[in-house]
Amino acid sequence: MAITDWPADQRPREKLLGQGPSALTDAELLAIFLRTGIQGKSAVALARELLENNGGLRGLLSLDREAFCANKGMGDAKYVQLQAVIEMARRYLREKLQRGDAFTSPESTASYVQHRLRDYPYEVFACLFLDTRHRLIEFEEMFRGTIDGASVHTREIVRRALHHNAAAIILAHNHPSGNAEPSQADHRITTRIREALSLIDVRVLDHIVVGDETVSMAARGII
């Protein structure tokens, strides 16, 4: 049955307009993006198939061009549109915070850094430089490494903190394996950075580890 033959309150577009986007399933949201299905499949059925075959929404959105276009009914046009949507979401979040929103909780921090770091196939260590009211001055990807780790240079972090005249810093890095549990190396580098920054009166508020989930070292009482 075509989506146009469904009851109005079950059609993805009408459902979104009537109940808001949070009421839709991942497949229904994806169907709105796809707009049309393929022969024998509605847009919703195609969306369900894409999600099932690619490990869910995150898996689908993380596909490179070749892997995405290998899915039936997908091609360069859809890939380009999807990348544009993802990048707009990233820029919206970045702009929202740069307009003065403060990081007032581990949850808000985790949400931000998860969007920035979780899909990298290699480890990235980043710093969020904050002012005295814990508003974002700058987000910087400081160091990159292999899937086994990144070399983190404390001296460079201190130098950038002074450059931004930061009052506080939040550390963040990803674990490409998906396991967000902080390692002993994560504990050691956090202590080293915190001690170095204390010499210039800059506080380390948190260290967020991003994997399939996020772990706040501050929420665990480690910082």
N, C-alpha and C positions, 0 to 999 in steps of 0.2 A: 504494500500500500504506500502510495506517495505521501510525503509529509503534508502536502496541501489537503489531503483527505482526512487527516487526523483531526480530532476535536481541537478547537482553537486554543484551549488552555494547556494542551500538551505539545503544541508546536514550539520549538526552541525560541524563536524570535518573539512570539506572543507571550510565552512564559517569562522571558527576560523582561519584557516591557511591563508585564503585570505584577511580577513577583520580585524582580531584581536579579542581577547576575548570580548572586550567591545561591539562588534556588536551583540553578542548573547543574547537572552532572558534568563531569569532564567531557563525556562524549557529546553532550548537547552543546557545550561551549565550542568544542572543536567543529561541530557540524555547522554552526553559524559562520565560523571562519571559512570552512570549505565551500559553503553556499549551495553546492549541488553534489549529488552522489555520482555513481557510475551505473552503467547498465545492470539492472538487477539488484542494485543496492541504493537505498536512500542515503542522504548525507549523514544521518545519525548512525545507520548501520555501517557505513564506511568508516565513520569516526571510531566506532567501537572496535572494528577490526584493526584499525591503525594502532589504537591504544593497546589492544591485546597482543599484537605482533611485535610491539616495540617497548614493552615494559612500562606502560603507562604514559602519562602526560610528560613527566620529566624525561623519560627515555626518548620519547618522540622529539621533544624540543631540543634535545642534545645531539641529535643525529647530524652528521656532516652532509654536505650536498649530495654526494654519491649515494649514501645509505638512505637518505630521505627520498630521493627520486626513484630508488629501487622499489618503493612501495607502489602497488597498483593504483593508478589514478592520480599519482603525484608527479610533479615535474618541476622544471626550473621556476616557472611562474609562481607556483605555490610555495616553493622554497624561499624565493625572494620575499614574498609577502609575509611569510612566517618570521623570517629574520628581521624584517622591518618592525613587526609587532613586538618581538622580543626586545629589540633595541629601544623602541619607544618606551616600553615598560621600565627598562633599566634607567633611561634618562629621566623619566618622570620621578622615579624614586630618588635619584641623585639630586635633581633640581629641588625637589620638595625639602630635602634635608639641608641643602645649601642655602635655602631661604630662611634658615634660622631655627628649625626644629631641633630641640635638644635631645640627646640620648639620655633619657631619664631612667631606663631600666634595662636589664640584660635582654629582655624580650625584644625591645625595639632595636637594640644593637644586633642581636642575632638575625632578625629579619633582614636588616640592611646588608650585613656581610654575607649572608647566605645567597642573596641574589647576585652579589658581586663575585663570589669566589667558588661556589659549589660545582660549577661545570667544567672547571679547568682539569685537563688530564695530567697535569703536573702540579707540584706543590708551589703555592704562592704565599708569601708572607707579606702582610699589609699592615699599615698603621693608619688609624683615624686620629688626626690631630684636632684637638678641641680647644675652645676658648674657656674663659673662667666660668661661663654658664653652661658648659658642656655642649655647646653648639659646634657643629662641624665646620672646621676651617678648611681641611683638605683630606681627601682619602688618597693614599699613595700605595701602590704596589711596590714594595721595597726590594724584595728578593724573589727570584724564581729558581726552581731546582727540578730535579727529576721526581719520579713517583716515590723515591726513597727519602727525599728530604731536600731542604734548601739551606744554604749557608747564610746565617743571619749575622750581620755585622753591627754590634751595639754602637760603635762609634758613629756609623752613618745615621742611625736612628736619632742619636743625640744631636747630630749636626742638623738634621731636618727639623727637629723639635725647636731648636734655636732659630732656624730660618723662619718658621711659621709663628714664632713667639707663642707657642702652645702652652697652655696651663695644665693640660692633661692629655693622655693618650689612651686609646684602646687598641690593643694588639689583636690581630686576626690572621689565621692561616687555614688552609684547607688540607684535608687528608683525601687524596684521590681514591684511596681504597674504599671510601665510604664509611669507615669506622672512625667516629669522631672522638673516641676516647683519648684524652691527652696522654702523651707518652712521657717517660722520665726526661727525655730530651726537651720536651715542651715545658716541663716544670723548671728545668735548669735555665733555659734561655729566658723564661719569664722573670725568674729571680735576678738574673744577670742584668737584664734591661731595666728592671725596676730599681735596682741599686744604682745603676749608672745615671738614670734620670732623676733620682732623688737628689743628686749632687747639684742639679740645676733647678730644683724645686718644681719638677714636672711629675705629676702623679700618673701611675698606671692604674686605670680604673677597672680594666678587665682584659682577659685574653680569651677570644672566642675561637673554638675549633669547629670547622665546618666539614661535615661529611654528609651521609644520608640524612642525618639530623644535625643539630648544633649543640655544643657543650660550652657553657659559660663557666670559666674557672672562678669568677667572682661569685656566681650563684652557688658554687660548691664550697665556698669559703677558703679557696686556695689563695686568693688575693685579698 
